[in-house]
């Protein structure tokens, strides 16, 4: 997804109709996705139809083995 053009500083499309998220929530999720690193996950937790939590999970390679071992 890195090939998508970011909206940084750009105005949002007029036809963008968000049903569950605010624009600030979308921006925060985007920041977390950018910050998650090479290995990681972003979990969006919904309760009673609303965004309640965002969990960021970062993973790190335990053993850096060279191929062929």
N, C-alpha and C positions, 0 to 999 in steps of 0.2 A: 504494500500500500504506500510505500515511500514515493511512488511516482505520481501520486495525486498532488495537485497544486494546493498548497495551504492557503487559508483565508486570512492570514495574518495581516491586520491593518486594512483589509478589504471590507467593503460593506457586504452585508448578507443579501442573498437573492430575495426579491420581493415575494416570490412564490413559496418561500420556506414557511411551512405551517407546522410548527412543533405541537404535538399533542400531549406529551408527557414531560418534556424537559424544558427548562428555561435556557436561554442562550448562554447564560453564565455557567450552568451545569454542563452544557455541551463543551464550552471552552475548558472547563476544569477537567473533564474526561479526556479531552484532547491533550492537555498538558501531562496528565498521568500516563497516557499512552506513549507520549514522546519521552517521558522520563523513565519508563520501566526498564530500559536497558536491552541488552542482547537477548537475554532469556527472562521471560516474565509473563505475567498475566494481569489483566485488570478485570475484576469481577464487579458487576453492577447488581446490587441487591435491591429488590423491589418488595415492599410490603404494603398490602392494601392498595395496590395500584399506583403507589408513589415511590420514587427513588428515595431510598432511606440511607444506603451506605454504598461506598465504593471502596473495594479492597484492592490494594496493589500488592502483588506477590512477585518478589524478585528471586530469581534462581541463579545459582553460580555453579559452574562446572567444578565437581569435587576433585577429580583427577584429570590432569591434562596429559593424556597419553598420546604418543605419536603413533601414527598408523603403522600397522605391521607388527605390533607387539601383542 
